[in-house]
Amino acid sequence: MKRSLNDKQKDLIQKFAALGSLVVLIIMFSVTSNSFFTVSNGMTVALQVTSIAYLGIGATCVIITGGIDLSVGSVLALSGVSAALAVKAGASVPLGMLLGVVVGALCGMVNGLCVTRLKLPPFIATLGMMLVARGLALEITGARPVSDLGDAFGALGNGSLFRIETIGADGFPNVTFPGIPYPVILMVVLALLVSVMLSRTTLGRHIYAVGSNAEAARLSGVNVTRVTMFTYVLSGALAGLAGCVLMSRLVSGQPNEGVMYELDAIASAVIGGTSLIGGIGTISGTAIGAFVIGILRNGLNMNGVSSFIQQIVIGLVILLTVWIDQVRNRR
Amino acid sequence: MEQEQRAIQAVSPVELLNLQNVSKRFPNVLALDGVNFDLRRGEVHAVCGENGAGKSTLMKVISGQYQPDGGTISFKGEPYRFASTHAAEQAGIAIIHQELNLVPHLTVAENIYLAREPHRGWFVDRVKLASQAQQCLDRLGVQIKPSAKVRTLSVAQQQMVEIAKALSLDAEVLIMDEPTSSLTESETTQLFRVIHELKRAGVGIVYISHRLDELEQIVDRVTVLRDGRYISTHDFAQTSIDDIVARMVGRSLEDKFPERTSVPSDICLLKVQGLTRKNVFGPVSFEVRRGEILGFAGLMGAGRTETARAVFGADAIDGGTVHFDDELLQIASPIDAIRHGIAYLSEDRKSEGLAVKMSLAANITMSNMAAVSNRFGFIRFRDEAAAARRYIDALDIRTPSEHQIARHLSGGNQQKVVIGKWLFRDSRVLFFDEPTRGIDVGAKYAIYQLLDALAARGIGVVMISSELPEIIGMTDRVAVFHDGRITGVLNTRETTQEEIMQYASGLNPQAQPQSAHAPEQQVLRKTLLN
């Protein structure tokens, strides 16, 4: 009884540790920079975080089953340029983006098949896909950006809801509220959906069961293959979506986008308390983790810290949070 | 001449090992309780006992892996004080484990001299390594190339490499734990020849084997353990296998088992015919009846667990049929078996039965999520909690709440959670694999009561157990396994532990003279096979 309370306390401490460090970062950067704690910068951060968050949500599901997906950065690029090429070839924007998501889901399916049927270690299977998808993205574009896609292609990435602006006396628009960017809305919706899926449905329960003890789950009648497949397909589809949104923001298809994004995604899940051994993790934790990384980048930028130093800081944050996680799991 | 003899004794005393009153305690279990044992030069001293009698613990104490909690040990007349297997090895006590401890990707020579390779400067002296290894192998008279990779060798050859390694350490005491369990007959003969060589060279051998029929070929003395206690030591020439078996099992059943309330019927629930998994077990045929407890007796590795897993669809089969209620089942995976009401409770709860990071409630509903979720797959948490609480009450699971993480429950309570999982699934045939292993005595009684209650509800219960008293005390019928086959199906009321042990050891009971300990029996002997 006592032990369980302690465990719950530890879980709370972990959640508060991540959330607490997020708050500390916000306060710190607010003090050091005047323009940090503003509505418009808040939206900027949220927008910057979206890519990591989409990938992080998928990564969380995969990691809970005890797997890993290293291919998402490359799949993001392949899906994005696929969508762009489709639109360039005359497809409508929604159809092109749907194609992008489907390409991502297919990549995820191949990952899943390699893991469940060929019994490859997830690390190797997705490492292979990382190279294949990147190579494909570069090959089909000739390594050149796909541009001249038209305004409609940029609507998803650059539009926002509830934007309030007035035309000022000088003729320039005066923004009173920058609005909530569509990618941010999409991120919130996705996070809620996947969070509900994980915590409230049979499928989510089975995802945790596979990660907690795959053999026990199999002997309990859980279709371990199908559950594992699902997480990789979800991860791939979310990478595809992230690719479409990112390319839409850039209004061009960039085959070199998303390099190393998979590591940000995994880092955000891990900072949020997802255990790389499997069986443990939440979407809320991953969201916090994604914002910790996003705010660190943004705040350090505003304080004129070089990108090299930023890497060092983020690396140290990952080490620190995972160490806290280890301490938590040591009984 | 007397002086000469004394001089020899001073240099090399006849007695290698002497253990007096040794005990070893683990949480909840007294694994060794006042055990005496001694070993002389040039003898093979067998240690016999049922599974769980303390043989392995004794071996680990002798080989320095465990430190005893009480008693004295002397080695060559000096007090024994080795804090690790490495220290014991250095002093000349080597152990050859049942699961061999070789590095498969290294060569034979590299394995023999692992971590003590001969060096020339900073580099391994390959020439010396090969020639030294060759010498070790020559001493055993075995044809193995020092340059062969260990993974390319047969199990018997690997065992020889282990023995060669022990000899290269100048071992004077060699402990062999079930050395013949995976050897063919001719390989066993070769091993025995090597053992005779070792005896002649003055090595003392501690020998553990479940195959009692082998003992007479090599053994000089036998020590019997039971329930961690020392029973007796005999010169092998002056005793018989029947006598040893009687001493191994001879304990009273007392009140360890509840009164059976269930009445077995003749209605066949599950009928298994000719089930085979190549190189593992079979063909195996048996039937499970409504409301009975069928025991699977036999030694470790005899194919009991493997048979149960195959019926459950956890492992693939190469032949045979399974009928349930006269309907032929196609079982390709546990999902199929579960759908038909067959359940299997693994002997290894932690790694195969429980999701230890998940809550008690989540574990109980794991195989029947449909019952606590709506048609869109959303879990009805109130129903789930109610289901969990129902089994917490019914099975008397000691837990603060249904949200408790399974890892924090005691062994007995974890077992009850797994049982609860299968009751919640309305299973009709339940395979229990060693249901009371690692559970304290009080909890065992509760599990027994539960098995009886399940049978009373008309469920067909199969209990795999290595503890013969448990088989005698709880089952209606016993299927005895030996070497992947059922050697006999016995009516529990009309059999004895001794008889089961003989079937399990591959001895033919009919051919043996009646044991003095076995009462006059009219045993229903129904040999099902071939």
Interface residues (C-beta under 8 A of the other chain):
Chain A: M1 R3 S4 D7 R200 T201 T202 L203 R205 H206 Y208 A209 S212 N213 E215 A216 A217 R218 L219 S220 G221 V222 N223 G279 I280
Chain B: F312 A314 S333 P334 I335 I338 R339 Y344 S346 S351 E352 G353 L354 A355 V356 K357 M358 A362 M366 S367 M369 A370 S373 F376 G377 F378 I379 F381 P400 Q404 I405 H408 K421 R425
